Amino acid sequence: MPHRTGPRLWQLDALRGLALVNMVAYHALYDWVYVFGLPCAWYGISAPGCHIWQQYICWSFLLIAGFSFTLSRAPLKNGLLTLGCAAVLTIVTAVFLPGQAIWFGVLHLTGCALVLTALLRPVWQRIPPAAGLAVSAAAFALLNQLPSGWLGFEGLRLVRLPAALYRPNWFWLGLPDLSRFSSADYFPLLPWLFLFWCGYFIARLCGRERLRAAAAPPPAALRGLCCAGRHTLLLYMLHQPVVYGALWLYAAHNL
């Protein structure tokens, strides 16, 4: 989480907390169906409703992460910390859940996005925010299906890309060889880095003075959600062991 001075933007914390709650619910259902093989009539990763739900979660996190970058005092440090947590996640899943190993998930992406944006910040600050947002949004839309071998957004596939691009298996970039690569959580740099940059340029469009003016303590009814949003990384690292353990106990006593 970014380190800030003064009051926080509770709106960002609340939105991040809401996305976190949805992520925990989504992962619990994923484990229920795909790890423990328990029945669920409506949940499936290829079902249209579940796909929209999953996309809302990842879009929320990445847009907010990019937006929050502009408010952070130590984005490079935050990025390195996030990459460290991502490495732990990869090691743990590869050792204990090899069939569900995470090789380049949302934590890997977020850590890389923070580090790259911190290094590129002197250049990015010279780009007019409206132009940066337009280019980032267009690039994200065009490269949305790059990991599947196409240019285009969701079901709109414009151009099929040469298979030779994918043979080196640069999965981290967005060019996986799907015949030999799989990851339970997969968010490569392309196209998702551009969504992070959309959040960054949206924050710049808002302006620091306007954002400072909006900073205030959260409403009482949203304090719990905001608290979760302030500790996203910790809760992200803890939620899967807790969810998996609870489902394991349920399966052990009821099946």
N, C-alpha and C positions, 0 to 999 in steps of 0.2 A: 504494500500500500504506500502511496506517496506520502512524504512527510510535508506538512504544511505549517504555516504560522497563522495565528488568528483563528477566527471561527471557520468552520467547515461549511461546504455546500451540502446541507442535509439532503437536498434533492438528489444529488449524485449518490450519496450513501444509501438512500431509500431505494433508488432504482437498482443499485448494485446488490443490495440485500434481497430485493424481489427476484432478481435473476438468480441469486444464490439459492434461494428457497426452491425455485423451479428446477435448478440443476440437481439439487439433492433428490427431489421427487423423481426426476427423469432417470437419474442413475440408479435409484432404488428399483424402479421398474425394469431397467435394463438388466440389473443383476438378477432380479426375480425371474425374468424370462430366459435370458441368454446364458447366465452363469449357473443358476440352480434348476433351470428347465421347468419352472412352475407355470401354470396356465394363466393367461390374461387375454380375454377375448378381443380387446380393442387395441392393445399396445403392440407395436412392431416398428422397427427402425425404418422400414420402407413405407409405412402407412402415411398418407398425405398429412393427416393431422399431427402425427408425431414428428414428422419432418419439419413442419412449421414451428412446432413447439421447440424442437432442438435448435432451429435456426434463430428463433427469438432469443434463446439463452446465449448463444455464442455471439450474435450480433450485439446484444446488450453489453456483454462483458468487454468486447473489443472496442466498441464505440466509446464506452465510458473510460476504458483504460487510456485510449488516445486522448480523450478530452482531459482526463486527470493529469496527463503528462505535463501539460502547460502550467499546472498548479504545484508541481512537485519540486522540492529543493534538491533531491538526490535521485534523479531518474536512472543514472548509470548504476548506482549502488542497488536500487530496487530491481533493475534488470538482472544484475548478477545474482542477487538473492533468489529471484524467481527461477533463473536457470539452474541454480543449485537445487532448488526444490524439485524442478522438472527431472533432473538427473536422478534424484532419490526415487522419484515415482517410476522412472524407467527401470531402475535396478530392482525395486521391490516387485513390480508386476512381472518382469522377465524371470525372476527367480521363483516367485510363489504362484503366479498365474500366467505361465508362458503362453497359453492360448488366448489370453486377454492382455498381452503386453502392450504398453504405450510407448511408441518410439518417437513420435513427434506430435504431441497433443497441444491443447490450448495453453498449458503452462510453458512449454517450449517456445511456442509462437510468441506469447506475451513477453517472455524474457528477451527473446531476440529482437522484438519490436522496440522494447524500451532501450536496449543497448544501441541498436542501429539508429534510432531517432535521436538519442543523446549525442552520438557521434556526428550525425548529419545536421544537428540543430543550427549551426551557423549558416548552413546553406538554406535550410528550410525556412528560416526566419526572413530571408530575402524574398521569398515567394509570396505574392499577394494571396491572402487566405481564400478568397472566392475562387481564384484560378486553381489553387492547390486542391480545394475540395472538389471542383469539377473534374480535374484530371484524375484524382484518386478514385472518385465514384465511378468514372467511366472505365478506369483500369480494372477495378474490382468486378464490375459487371461483365466486362469482356473476358476476364480470366477466371470467372467463377467456376467453370467446368474444366479448367486446365488439368487437374489431377485425374480426370476421367478421359483425357485425350482429345478434348474439344475446346474451341473458343466459343463463348456464349454464356448466357445466364440461365441457370436452372434448366427447364425443358427446352429452351430456345438454343439449339446447337447450330452455330453458324458455319464453322470450318473444322474438319477433322485434322488433327495434327499428325505429323509423321511418327510412326512407331519408333524410329531410330532415336528420337528425343528422349524416350523413356527407358531405353536399354541400360544406360549407366545407373539407373535407379537412384536418381537424386531426389529422394522422397522429401527431404527437408525443404527443397526449393519448390516442390509442387509437380515434380516429374517422376512419379513412382512407377516402377515396373510391377504392375499389379499381379503378375504371374508368380512373383516371389516376395512380395511385400504386403504386410497387413499390420494395422495398428488399431487397437480398440478405440482410441481417441486420436483423430488425425486432423491437424490444422497446419498445413504447410505455409511457408512464407508467401507464396503466390497461390491464391489471390488475397489471403487474409491480411497481409501487411497493409494493403491499401485500405482496408476497412478501418484499421487502427489509425491510419493517417487521415481518414475522413473525420474521425473524432477529434484528432489534433487540430485540423483546420477549422472545424466547427467552433472549437473553443477560442481559437484566434479571432474568428469572426465576431464572437460575442464580446471579446475585449476584456482585459484584466480588471478594469475599473468596474464594469458592469457585473462581473462575477464576484468581485469583492463586496459590492453593494448587496448582492443576493445572499451572502453568507450570514447564517443565523443559527441558533439552536433549533433542533427539530421539534415539530409538534409532539405533544405527549403520546398521542396514539401511534406514532411512527418511530418511537425511540428504540424499540426492540429491533425493528427492521433496519434502522440506521446503524445500530450497534453491530449487527451481522455484516452490513456493508462496509464497516470500518475494519473488519478483521477477515476479509475475504480469503486471503492466502492461507491463513491458519486454518480456517474452517474448510477450505478446499482440501488441504492435506489430511485433515482429520475425518472428513465425512465418509470417504470410501471404506476405511477400516471399520468404522462404526456401523455403517449400513450393511457391509458384508458380514460382520460378526452377528448382527441382529438377525439377518436372513439365515445365516448358518444355524443359529440356535433354533429358529423357527422350523427350518427343514429337519433338523436333527430330532425334534420332539413331535413333529406332526406328520412325518412321511415314513 
